[in-house]
């Protein structure tokens, strides 16, 4: 959802993006001014894979006939059979695959139907630049710099962000955003880190994830917020603690807030450890799995050292992948890709 919103915001002055979303937080898409339809993800459906894909084909097909798009963008690891069937039946749109992937060793698989896509966009990791790649069976494949939902001039500074969140200008605050809680147990990691940072004099703010399907049980006295995009407000905080998902890592590099990244090692495909290590070369970051008390204590000491040295830092690498990807997609509409 985040990457598709990033592309759509870059294109909205020239085309009308419309969403068909498997993400539960569809209200976020609508709040950003886009029309959207929701279809339940296979992860939360009781239907068999075959039945779910059949229903997806029907629902998406109805939307394609109603909206009549020239280009359809799929963002995900693996195009669903129902998606492919609906698009082939519609037959009037060029297809784009936004295929972000820093895969764990041995986990990347080759998709045999790449030839159906007019364009494959690879959202890059931190430090990547624009490049035209070997598209194998696709007609065109490009890698772009990291894809971010907001540009630098849309981010709030410390004073603005604290005012927007209702936080006093004085005091030290730590922001926690350890993922949706849907695929890993964030509570066990968070409890020890919260205690350590409270002992160091920080007040804790917990960011509730808009796609979480369960509430994280927090200790008494912890303030929680729900803000999207979270990156807009991150400079309100003295330290950030988060998982090492793609969007979070982009936000850490954009804002340059001293951060402790806790890779989610239970992620099936995503190599969060490798991504966090890349980010540490471009932002004030400590990387630790925090799997035991010794690792946890060492990680907190290290990130507090970064906080002590913190000053206003500029993002050192290009983060304009959304703009570049949007231009490539718009070229399809203009007839530049075949």
GIFEN-V51072 format. One record per pair of residues at least 24 apart in sequence whose C-alpha atoms are under 6 Angstrom apart, sorted by sequence separation. I is the first residue (numbers start at 0). J is the second residue. D is the distance in Angstrom with one decimal. If there is no record, write none. Layout:
# GIFEN-V51072
I:J:D
I:J:D
This chain:
# GIFEN-V51072
70:94:5.8
72:96:5.9
73:97:6.0
93:117:5.9
95:119:5.6
97:121:6.0
113:137:5.1
122:146:6.0
56:81:4.3
60:85:4.9
259:284:5.8
55:81:5.3
56:82:5.9
257:283:4.9
258:284:4.8
259:285:4.8
260:286:5.0
261:287:5.4
262:288:5.8
255:282:5.5
257:284:5.9
259:286:5.9
261:288:5.0
53:81:5.8
243:271:5.2
52:81:4.3
56:85:4.8
172:201:5.2
179:208:5.3
171:201:5.0
172:202:4.8
173:203:5.0
174:204:4.9
175:205:4.9
176:206:5.3
252:282:5.5
172:203:5.9
174:205:5.9
175:206:6.0
179:211:4.4
243:275:5.7
257:306:5.9
253:314:5.4
173:236:5.7
172:236:5.2
173:237:5.9
177:241:4.5
172:237:5.6
173:238:4.8
174:239:4.8
175:240:4.8
176:241:4.7
177:242:4.8
173:239:5.7
175:241:5.9
160:232:4.9
161:235:5.1
160:235:5.0
155:231:5.7
154:231:4.5
155:232:6.0
157:234:4.9
156:234:5.8
157:235:4.4
5:148:4.2
106:268:6.0
103:268:5.6
102:268:5.3
103:269:5.9
102:269:5.0
103:270:4.6
101:269:5.8
102:270:5.2
101:270:5.7
145:318:5.1
144:318:5.6
146:320:4.4
145:320:5.0
146:321:4.7
144:320:4.3
143:320:4.9
24:209:6.0
24:210:5.7
23:210:6.0
9:322:5.8
6:321:5.3
5:321:5.7
6:325:5.4
